[in-house]
Amino acid sequence: MTESQQVELCMDENETKPVENNDFLNHIDQPINGILNHVDQPVNGFLNHTDQPTIKNRRRYRRWFLVILYAVFVLFGQAAATLLGRLYFDKRGNSKWMGSLVQVVGFPILLPYYCIRTPAPPSINSILPKPSASASALVYVSLGLLVALSSYLETLGLACLPASTFALISSLRLAFNAFFSFFFNSVKFTPYLINSLVLLTISPTLLVFQPENEISSENSKHNYVLGFIASVAGSAAYGLLLSLTQLSFVKVLKRNTIRVLMDVIVYESLVATIFTLVGLFASGEGNKLQKEMEEFEMGKVSYLLTLSFSAICWNLFNIGCVGLIFETSSLLSNSIVVLGLPIIPILAVLLFHDKMHGVKAISLVLAVWGFLSYLYQYYLDEKSSNTENGNTDHILSTSKIEEINDQFGKA
């Protein structure tokens, strides 16, 4: 080998050494970077875990704020609308269909909501399958017809009975709702729930044994019986309405958004309004409204104001009821309704001088007792649910969402 070749070979060997050193450094860097990555992961995971309780608390606070808000709507709307309805009939208002119409015609005040565009954050609702148009239409039409039926029956009862008596009979709504929820919403009967149903059934039954002076010449025995039957039938229709509304949220609509809530209120009210308007003019009462307004004892302006404020109060009541079903269940929604019923007899005694005799007082006590019994059962259910799941959420629970996601993934 010549001297020049030996020099070239040494140069080649010297050039390869830095390459080997670079490879060695690269191999050293990889585990170091890997260690750093592994160190970062638990830190980020720790931060995520610490954020989760805060997010859950915010959701819980928001949910209970909405529940309280909807409960206020129910309590205020029901008391004010019922007393305004009683005022309408006391001051020579005679149209049963008009009294029914004001319960459902207030929905246009909600229409500006559809003009408000708010960006929706990504959520489970964005991947849930939308219900078909025919299924949604069937839900809205069915619920709307039930709303119209229950509104007319309850208006007929309110027209024939004192406001205090009507309110106590309406406590049967919770009993009917629990009965229908057993079949449609898989509600289990417990001792406290059964006790509540028995008390709420006995409470209005006592009103059958009214003193003779309660049934005056203006409120004949025939009208009293008619009003009693209509109020019981209206309570049954209303209990069925709430159970089917909850069933529709879970089985058909399957979404926890305010838009779905507004759609249910607006579309079912629209169907009920159309049905009630047909009944108003088909019965001939629509042709007598001008004469009725002129003969109203408080004047034309008071006539219009009474009906307008009654419609607004009933709309608040409807928003509260559907909102409570959306956030909790139909049974809790109805229990809040029953909670407000004792307020009405007290206000009726003060404003309309209704008589509060012994039988009515006992009926009132039993109604409150039945409500408290149910409320305690709901408290036990809520506590048990919190223990098992760590948190309760909307009517569309986590298990329901997972079940829907599974079905969606298989489709």
C-alpha distance (Angstrom), angle and dihedral (degrees) to the residues before:
residue distance angle dihedral
M1 . . .
T2 3.77 . .
E3 3.76 124.1 .
S4 3.83 92.8 -110.2
Q5 3.79 91.8 53.4
Q6 3.82 90.9 51.2
V7 3.80 90.0 51.9
E8 3.83 91.8 50.9
L9 3.84 90.9 48.5
C10 3.81 91.2 52.6
M11 3.79 90.4 48.7
D12 3.81 90.4 51.5
E13 3.78 91.4 50.5
N14 3.80 91.3 49.1
E15 3.83 91.3 50.3
T16 3.79 93.1 53.2
K17 3.80 94.5 52.8
P18 3.82 95.5 70.7
V19 3.80 88.7 51.0
E20 3.78 90.0 53.7
N21 3.79 89.5 47.9
N22 3.81 91.5 50.6
D23 3.80 91.1 51.0
F24 3.76 89.6 49.7
L25 3.80 91.0 51.4
N26 3.80 91.1 47.6
H27 3.79 90.5 53.0
I28 3.78 89.1 49.3
D29 3.83 92.1 49.8
Q30 3.79 94.6 52.8
P31 3.80 98.1 63.1
I32 3.79 90.0 41.4
N33 3.79 91.6 53.9
G34 3.77 89.6 43.9
I35 3.79 90.2 53.2
L36 3.79 90.5 50.0
N37 3.80 91.7 49.1
H38 3.79 91.9 49.5
V39 3.76 89.9 48.6
D40 3.81 91.3 51.5
Q41 3.79 94.7 50.5
P42 3.79 99.0 64.8
V43 3.79 90.0 43.8
N44 3.79 92.0 55.1
G45 3.79 90.3 42.2
F46 3.79 89.7 50.9
L47 3.80 90.4 53.1
N48 3.80 91.3 49.4
H49 3.79 91.5 49.9
T50 3.78 91.5 49.8
D51 3.82 90.4 51.3
Q52 3.80 93.9 51.8
P53 3.84 97.2 73.5
T54 3.81 89.2 49.4
I55 3.79 91.7 52.2
K56 3.79 91.1 46.7
N57 3.80 91.1 50.0
R58 3.78 91.5 50.1
R59 3.78 90.9 50.8
R60 3.78 91.1 47.2
Y61 3.82 93.2 49.4
R62 3.79 91.7 46.3
R63 3.79 91.2 49.2
W64 3.78 94.5 50.1
F65 3.79 91.1 45.1
L66 3.81 88.5 56.6
V67 3.81 91.8 45.0
I68 3.81 90.8 53.1
L69 3.81 91.5 45.4
Y70 3.81 92.6 50.4
A71 3.82 90.2 46.2
V72 3.82 89.9 54.5
F73 3.81 89.5 50.5
V74 3.80 89.9 51.9
L75 3.80 96.5 46.5
F76 3.80 96.5 43.9
G77 3.80 96.6 37.8
Q78 3.79 94.7 48.0
A79 3.81 96.3 47.6
A80 3.80 95.4 43.7
A81 3.82 95.6 43.0
T82 3.82 94.0 47.3
L83 3.80 92.7 50.1
L84 3.81 91.7 46.0
G85 3.79 88.6 50.8
R86 3.79 90.8 51.4
L87 3.83 89.0 48.4
Y88 3.80 90.0 52.3
F89 3.81 92.5 56.1
D90 3.80 94.4 40.4
K91 3.81 92.0 55.9
R92 3.82 93.8 54.8
G93 3.77 99.8 -84.0
N94 3.80 105.8 147.4
S95 3.82 109.1 170.9
K96 3.81 111.7 110.5
W97 3.79 90.6 -174.3
M98 3.80 91.7 52.9
G99 3.80 89.7 50.9
S100 3.78 87.4 52.1
L101 3.81 93.9 45.3
V102 3.81 94.6 58.0
Q103 3.82 88.7 58.2
V104 3.81 92.8 63.9
V105 3.81 108.2 20.9
G106 3.82 97.8 77.8
F107 3.80 96.0 82.5
P108 3.88 96.9 99.4
I109 3.82 89.2 78.2
L110 3.82 86.1 70.0
L111 3.82 95.2 55.0
P112 3.86 95.6 88.9
Y113 3.81 86.4 68.4
Y114 3.81 89.1 74.0
C115 3.82 89.8 58.6
I116 3.81 91.8 58.5
R117 3.79 112.2 90.4
T118 3.79 113.3 -160.7
P119 3.82 121.9 173.3
A120 3.78 109.4 -114.0
P121 3.81 115.2 -138.0
P122 3.81 116.2 -127.8
S123 3.79 109.9 -87.6
I124 3.78 143.3 148.5
N125 3.82 88.8 -79.8
S126 3.82 91.2 68.3
I127 3.81 92.3 65.6
L128 3.81 99.3 38.3
P129 3.80 114.7 105.3
K130 3.79 114.0 -105.2
P131 3.81 116.6 -121.7
S132 3.77 115.9 -109.6
A133 3.79 119.1 -99.0
S134 3.80 91.6 -114.8
A135 3.82 92.5 52.1
S136 3.81 91.9 48.7
A137 3.79 91.6 47.1
L138 3.80 91.0 50.6
V139 3.81 90.0 52.2
Y140 3.81 94.0 49.1
V141 3.80 95.0 45.2
S142 3.81 94.0 46.1
L143 3.79 93.7 47.5
G144 3.80 91.3 43.3
L145 3.81 92.8 54.3
L146 3.81 90.4 48.7
V147 3.81 90.3 49.9
A148 3.80 90.8 51.6
L149 3.82 92.5 47.2
S150 3.81 95.3 48.1
S151 3.82 91.4 44.5
Y152 3.79 93.2 53.4
L153 3.81 94.2 45.5
E154 3.79 92.6 48.4
T155 3.81 91.4 46.6
L156 3.80 89.4 52.2
G157 3.79 89.8 50.6
L158 3.81 92.5 47.9
A159 3.82 90.7 49.7
C160 3.81 92.7 53.7
L161 3.81 101.0 38.0
P162 3.81 137.6 53.3
A163 3.80 112.2 -96.5
S164 3.82 92.2 -114.1
T165 3.82 93.1 51.9
F166 3.81 92.0 46.1
A167 3.82 91.4 51.0
L168 3.80 93.0 51.8
I169 3.80 93.1 49.0
S170 3.80 88.8 49.9
S171 3.80 89.1 64.7
L172 3.81 84.6 82.1
R173 3.80 86.6 78.0
L174 3.78 90.7 83.5
A175 3.80 92.7 50.3
F176 3.81 92.3 49.8
N177 3.79 90.9 44.2
A178 3.81 91.7 53.0
F179 3.80 90.1 48.1
F180 3.82 93.5 52.1
S181 3.81 92.2 40.7
F182 3.80 88.7 59.0
F183 3.82 88.6 64.3
F184 3.81 102.7 31.4
N185 3.83 105.1 29.1
S186 3.84 102.3 31.3
V187 3.80 94.4 -117.3
K188 3.80 114.0 172.0
F189 3.79 120.5 -137.6
T190 3.80 112.2 -125.0
P191 3.83 128.8 -179.9
Y192 3.82 92.0 -99.3
L193 3.79 92.3 47.8
I194 3.80 92.2 47.9
N195 3.81 89.8 48.7
S196 3.78 89.1 51.6
L197 3.80 92.8 50.2
V198 3.81 93.1 48.6
L199 3.80 92.5 50.3
L200 3.79 93.2 45.8
T201 3.80 89.7 50.2
I202 3.81 94.6 49.0
S203 3.81 93.2 45.2
P204 3.84 98.5 68.3
T205 3.80 92.0 33.1
L206 3.81 89.0 66.4
L207 3.79 88.8 61.7
V208 3.79 89.0 70.8
F209 3.81 86.3 74.3
Q210 3.78 95.4 61.6
P211 3.81 118.9 158.5
E212 3.77 114.8 -102.0
N213 3.81 93.0 -114.3
E214 3.81 89.4 60.8
I215 3.80 89.2 65.9
S216 3.80 101.9 63.3
S217 3.78 128.6 -177.2
E218 3.80 89.8 -93.1
N219 3.75 91.7 50.3
S220 3.78 101.1 46.0
K221 3.75 125.3 -165.7
H222 3.79 90.0 -107.2
N223 3.80 92.1 54.7
Y224 3.80 90.7 44.8
V225 3.80 92.4 54.7
L226 3.81 90.7 44.4
G227 3.79 91.3 49.9
F228 3.80 92.1 47.0
I229 3.82 93.4 51.4
A230 3.81 92.2 44.0
S231 3.82 91.8 50.2
V232 3.82 92.5 50.1
A233 3.81 91.6 47.1
G234 3.81 90.5 46.8
S235 3.81 90.4 51.6
A236 3.81 90.0 51.4
A237 3.81 91.6 49.7
Y238 3.79 90.8 47.8
G239 3.81 92.8 49.4
L240 3.80 89.8 50.9
L241 3.81 89.9 47.8
L242 3.82 93.2 56.2
S243 3.80 93.5 46.8
L244 3.80 92.4 49.7
T245 3.81 90.7 46.3
Q246 3.80 90.5 56.5
L247 3.80 90.4 45.3
S248 3.82 89.9 51.8
F249 3.82 92.7 52.3
V250 3.81 91.9 51.6
K251 3.80 103.4 36.7
V252 3.82 105.9 28.6
L253 3.82 114.2 17.0
K254 3.84 95.0 35.1
R255 3.80 95.4 -179.6
N256 3.81 134.4 113.2
T257 3.80 100.9 -150.9
I258 3.78 133.9 121.2
R259 3.82 87.9 -126.4
V260 3.80 90.8 62.9
L261 3.81 90.3 48.1
M262 3.81 91.9 51.0
D263 3.80 92.0 46.4
V264 3.79 91.7 54.8
I265 3.81 93.1 49.3
V266 3.81 95.8 44.3
Y267 3.80 99.9 42.0
E268 3.79 97.1 42.7
S269 3.82 89.3 47.4
L270 3.81 90.0 49.5
V271 3.81 91.7 53.0
A272 3.82 91.2 45.6
T273 3.83 90.9 48.9
I274 3.81 93.0 52.2
F275 3.80 91.7 47.8
T276 3.82 92.1 47.6
L277 3.81 93.3 47.5
V278 3.80 89.6 53.2
G279 3.80 89.6 51.5
L280 3.82 91.7 46.1
F281 3.80 95.0 57.1
A282 3.81 97.0 31.7
S283 3.82 89.9 57.5
G284 3.80 92.0 50.4
E285 3.81 93.3 -119.7
G286 3.79 90.9 113.8
N287 3.82 90.8 66.3
K288 3.82 91.2 55.2
L289 3.80 98.2 52.8
Q290 3.81 94.3 94.7
K291 3.81 91.4 53.5
E292 3.81 90.9 44.1
M293 3.81 91.4 53.4
E294 3.80 91.5 50.6
E295 3.82 92.2 49.6
F296 3.80 94.8 46.2
E297 3.81 105.8 123.1
M298 3.81 95.3 -135.9
G299 3.81 95.0 49.8
K300 3.79 136.7 -105.1
V301 3.80 96.4 -70.1
S302 3.80 92.0 50.9
Y303 3.81 89.2 47.4
L304 3.81 91.7 56.2
L305 3.81 93.3 41.8
T306 3.81 91.9 49.7
L307 3.80 92.2 53.2
S308 3.82 93.7 41.5
F309 3.80 96.0 50.7
S310 3.79 89.7 42.5
A311 3.82 89.7 55.8
I312 3.82 91.5 48.8
C313 3.81 92.6 48.8
W314 3.80 92.7 48.0
N315 3.80 89.5 50.3
L316 3.81 90.5 53.1
F317 3.79 87.8 49.7
N318 3.82 91.7 51.4
I319 3.81 92.1 48.4
G320 3.79 90.2 50.6
C321 3.81 94.4 48.1
V322 3.80 96.2 47.9
G323 3.81 90.7 41.2
L324 3.81 91.8 54.2
I325 3.80 90.4 49.2
F326 3.81 88.7 49.5
E327 3.82 93.3 50.1
T328 3.83 100.4 35.2
S329 3.80 126.4 -7.1
S330 3.78 142.1 -58.2
L331 3.80 90.9 -105.3
L332 3.81 94.0 56.9
S333 3.79 89.9 45.0
N334 3.77 90.3 53.7
S335 3.80 92.6 44.2
I336 3.82 89.1 58.3
V337 3.81 87.7 50.7
V338 3.80 89.8 52.3
L339 3.81 90.0 46.5
G340 3.80 89.0 60.5
L341 3.79 94.7 48.9
P342 3.84 96.0 80.3
I343 3.80 87.9 56.5
I344 3.80 91.2 62.3
P345 3.85 98.1 58.2
I346 3.80 90.6 49.3
L347 3.80 92.1 50.2
A348 3.83 90.5 43.0
V349 3.81 90.2 55.8
L350 3.81 90.6 50.5
L351 3.81 99.1 41.5
F352 3.82 105.2 28.5
H353 3.82 98.7 24.8
D354 3.81 93.2 -122.3
K355 3.79 112.7 178.2
M356 3.81 116.6 -108.7
H357 3.81 103.2 -159.3
G358 3.81 127.2 171.6
V359 3.82 97.6 -88.6
K360 3.80 92.3 50.7
A361 3.81 91.4 46.9
I362 3.83 91.5 52.2
S363 3.81 89.5 47.5
L364 3.80 89.4 52.5
V365 3.82 92.4 50.6
L366 3.82 91.8 49.5
A367 3.80 91.2 49.2
V368 3.82 91.8 53.0
W369 3.82 90.7 45.0
G370 3.79 91.2 51.3
F371 3.80 91.2 49.8
L372 3.81 92.6 49.9
S373 3.80 90.4 49.4
Y374 3.78 90.8 53.8
L375 3.82 92.1 43.6
Y376 3.81 90.4 55.6
Q377 3.82 90.2 50.9
Y378 3.79 89.4 51.1
Y379 3.81 89.2 50.7
L380 3.83 90.1 53.7
D381 3.80 91.4 48.5
E382 3.81 91.6 48.7
K383 3.79 91.9 48.7
S384 3.80 91.8 49.0
S385 3.80 91.1 48.3
N386 3.81 91.8 50.6
T387 3.80 90.6 50.2
E388 3.79 93.5 51.5
N389 3.80 100.8 38.8
G390 3.78 103.0 23.3
N391 3.77 89.9 -130.1
T392 3.77 139.3 31.0
D393 3.75 120.2 -138.2
H394 3.74 139.6 175.1
I395 3.74 126.0 -34.0
L396 3.81 86.0 -88.8
S397 3.80 94.9 69.5
T398 3.78 126.7 -161.3
S399 3.79 91.9 -100.1
K400 3.79 89.8 52.0
I401 3.80 91.4 49.7
E402 3.80 91.3 50.1
E403 3.79 90.0 49.0
I404 3.81 90.6 50.6
N405 3.80 91.3 46.5
D406 3.80 90.3 52.5
Q407 3.78 90.5 51.5
F408 3.79 90.6 45.6
G409 3.77 92.0 51.0
K410 3.79 92.0 51.4
A411 3.78 92.9 51.0
